[in-house]
Amino acid sequence: MFPYRDDNPTLATPLVTFLLIGGNVAMWALIQGMGAEPSLSRSVCELGLIPGEFLGLVPQGASVPMGPQTVCVLGDEQTWFTPLTSMFLHGGWFHLIGNMWFLWVFGNNVEDSMGHLRYLTFYVLCGLAAAAAQTFMNPSSSIPMVGASGAISGVMGAYIVLYPRVRVHMLVILFIFITRIVVPAYLMLGYWFLLQLVGGGLSSSSEGGVAFWAHAGGFIAGALLIQIFKDRELVAQHRAMARTTDRLGYQER
């Protein structure tokens, strides 16, 4: 299931959401070479979060193959900034496009609930919390972690608290069968969160793949932090506008 829009209008232009999408795309193009080697592997090695290296739990000088042209030597460089830089890196085109799409669908309304600067702070804190959750679950891992999905999970956690009954339009793809359904946000996001918990329980710490615990940690952080960061007046205005547009029938079904 893939969400493609929601029935949730916005009060203001989501400037920070645009900025975050632009920043991720710029990093992909300028630093990661749009997925070309050796730029992709080098960027993941140097700017991705490697839990064991960050915590000093892997031997200095240990090497991890990162691609046909790159070997990542652990412990040779500063890593204190990697929880932040890893939030703006991706492993491939689908990884980038999928994350940016989810950020656009859910981020604009969350930004609406707190204003631009508070939203930027909220987003970064959720990304750091996601990195901390994955690191806590696999502290000695030598596998680099990259992607904006931890921070975006925080946005989704905030969304389910703020707008649980908003309708989310989704594509359902089963082999060659494609259809569209509309479900409340709490159902779609709750199901997604459950998948992360199941995936985290089944995943192996010795293999790469999806950082399920980062997703779960970011989601929980967002659901908690929204209580601090939301502007109650903005939320009230937003909900009033949503009720008005829905009553007048301006939104598509």
C-alpha positions in Angstrom: 0.0 0.0 0.0 1.3 3.4 -1.0 -0.2 6.7 0.1 -0.5 9.3 -2.6 -2.4 12.1 -0.9 -4.6 13.0 2.0 -7.7 15.1 2.5 -6.0 17.6 4.7 -5.6 21.3 3.6 -2.8 23.5 4.8 -2.8 27.0 6.3 0.5 28.1 5.0 3.1 27.2 2.4 5.3 24.4 3.8 8.6 26.1 3.3 10.7 23.8 5.5 9.2 20.7 4.0 10.2 22.1 0.6 13.7 22.9 2.0 14.2 19.4 3.4 13.2 17.8 0.1 15.5 20.1 -1.7 18.3 19.4 0.7 18.0 15.7 0.3 17.9 15.9 -3.4 20.9 18.2 -3.5 22.9 15.8 -1.3 21.9 12.9 -3.6 23.0 14.9 -6.7 26.1 16.7 -5.4 27.6 14.4 -2.8 26.3 11.0 -3.8 26.7 11.4 -7.5 23.0 10.4 -8.1 23.9 6.8 -7.2 27.1 6.5 -9.3 30.1 4.7 -7.9 32.4 5.4 -6.2 30.6 8.5 -5.0 27.7 6.5 -3.5 29.8 4.1 -1.5 32.2 6.8 -0.4 29.4 9.1 0.9 27.8 6.2 2.8 31.1 5.3 4.3 32.2 8.8 5.3 28.9 10.4 6.2 26.6 7.5 7.2 26.1 6.4 10.8 28.0 3.2 11.7 26.9 2.4 15.2 30.0 0.3 16.2 32.3 3.0 14.9 30.4 5.9 16.5 30.5 4.1 19.9 34.0 2.9 19.5 33.0 -0.8 19.8 34.7 -2.0 16.6 38.5 -2.4 16.3 40.1 0.7 14.8 41.3 0.0 11.3 38.7 -2.7 10.6 37.5 -2.6 7.0 34.0 -3.0 5.6 33.6 -3.5 1.8 31.2 -0.8 0.5 31.2 -1.6 -3.2 33.4 -2.7 -6.0 35.6 0.4 -5.7 35.3 1.4 -2.0 36.4 -0.1 1.3 35.3 1.6 4.4 38.1 1.7 7.1 36.5 2.2 10.5 37.9 4.5 13.2 40.1 6.6 10.9 37.9 9.7 10.9 35.7 11.8 13.1 32.1 10.4 13.4 30.4 12.7 15.9 28.4 14.4 13.1 27.2 11.2 11.3 23.9 10.9 13.1 23.0 14.2 11.4 24.6 13.8 8.0 23.2 10.3 7.6 19.7 11.8 7.7 20.4 13.4 4.3 21.9 10.4 2.5 20.2 7.6 0.6 21.1 4.2 -0.8 19.3 4.5 -4.2 16.7 6.2 -6.3 13.7 4.3 -4.9 15.0 5.0 -1.4 15.2 8.7 -2.1 11.9 9.0 -4.0 9.9 6.9 -1.5 11.2 9.0 1.5 10.6 12.3 -0.2 7.1 11.3 -1.2 6.1 10.3 2.3 7.7 13.6 3.6 5.5 15.6 1.2 2.2 13.7 2.0 2.5 14.0 5.7 5.1 16.7 6.4 3.2 19.8 5.1 0.4 19.3 7.6 2.7 18.6 10.6 4.7 21.8 9.7 1.3 23.6 9.7 0.8 22.5 13.3 3.9 24.2 14.7 5.4 26.8 12.3 8.5 26.6 10.3 11.4 26.9 12.7 9.8 24.6 15.4 9.1 22.1 12.7 12.8 22.0 11.5 13.9 21.5 15.1 11.3 18.8 15.6 12.4 17.0 12.3 16.0 16.9 13.3 15.3 15.7 16.8 13.1 12.9 15.5 16.0 11.9 13.1 18.4 11.8 16.0 16.0 9.8 18.1 15.7 7.3 15.2 19.4 7.0 14.9 19.7 6.4 18.7 17.1 3.7 18.6 18.8 1.8 15.8 22.2 2.2 17.5 20.8 1.0 20.9 19.4 -2.1 19.3 22.6 -2.9 17.4 25.4 -1.0 19.1 28.3 -3.0 17.7 27.0 -3.0 14.1 29.5 -2.1 11.4 26.8 -1.6 8.8 26.3 2.1 7.8 22.8 3.5 8.3 21.6 6.2 5.9 18.2 7.7 5.0 15.7 10.3 6.0 13.1 7.7 6.9 13.8 7.9 10.7 13.0 11.6 10.8 10.0 11.1 8.4 8.8 8.4 10.8 8.7 11.1 13.4 6.6 13.2 11.2 4.2 10.3 10.7 4.1 9.7 14.5 3.1 13.4 14.9 0.5 13.1 12.1 -1.3 10.1 13.8 -1.6 12.1 17.0 -2.8 15.4 15.3 -5.0 14.1 12.5 -6.0 10.4 13.2 -9.2 10.5 11.3 -8.1 12.4 8.2 -8.7 10.3 5.0 -5.5 9.0 3.3 -5.8 7.9 -0.3 -3.7 4.9 -1.1 -2.7 2.7 -4.1 -2.9 -1.0 -3.4 -0.7 -3.1 -5.7 -1.0 -6.8 -5.8 1.0 -8.2 -8.7 -0.9 -7.0 -11.7 -3.9 -5.9 -9.7 -4.0 -2.2 -8.8 -6.8 -0.4 -7.0 -7.3 2.7 -4.8 -8.7 2.8 -1.3 -9.3 5.5 1.2 -8.6 4.8 4.9 -8.3 7.0 8.1 -4.8 8.0 8.9 -4.7 6.0 12.2 -5.4 2.8 10.3 -2.7 3.4 7.6 -0.1 4.7 10.0 -0.9 2.2 12.7 -0.5 -0.6 10.3 2.8 0.8 9.0 4.1 1.1 12.6 3.2 -2.5 13.4 5.1 -3.6 10.3 8.2 -1.8 11.6 7.9 -3.6 15.0 7.5 -7.0 13.3 10.3 -6.3 10.8 12.6 -5.2 13.7 11.9 -8.4 15.6 12.7 -10.5 12.5 15.7 -8.6 11.2 19.3 -9.7 11.7 21.8 -7.2 13.2 24.6 -8.8 11.0 22.9 -8.0 7.7 22.0 -4.8 5.8 18.5 -3.8 4.7 15.8 -1.7 6.3 16.5 0.0 9.7 13.2 -1.0 11.3 14.2 0.1 14.8 15.1 3.5 13.5 11.6 3.8 11.9 9.9 2.6 15.1 12.1 4.9 17.3 11.4 7.9 15.1 7.7 7.3 15.1 7.5 7.1 18.9 9.7 10.2 19.2 7.4 12.1 16.9 4.2 11.0 18.7 5.7 12.2 22.0 7.5 15.4 20.9 4.4 16.7 19.1 2.9 17.4 22.5 5.7 19.9 23.1 6.2 21.3 19.7 2.6 21.8 18.5 1.1 25.3 18.5 -2.4 24.7 19.9 -3.8 27.8 18.1 -2.4 26.7 14.8 -3.8 23.2 15.3 -7.2 24.6 16.1 -7.2 26.8 13.0 -6.1 23.9 10.9 -8.8 21.6 12.2 -11.5 24.3 11.7 -10.4 24.8 8.1 -10.4 21.1 7.5 -14.0 20.8 8.8 -15.1 23.8 6.7 -13.6 22.5 3.4 -15.0 19.1 4.0 -18.5 20.4 4.7 -18.4 22.6 1.6 -17.3 19.7 -0.5 -14.2 21.3 -1.9 -12.1 18.3 -1.5 -12.0 15.3 -3.9 -13.3 12.0 -2.7 
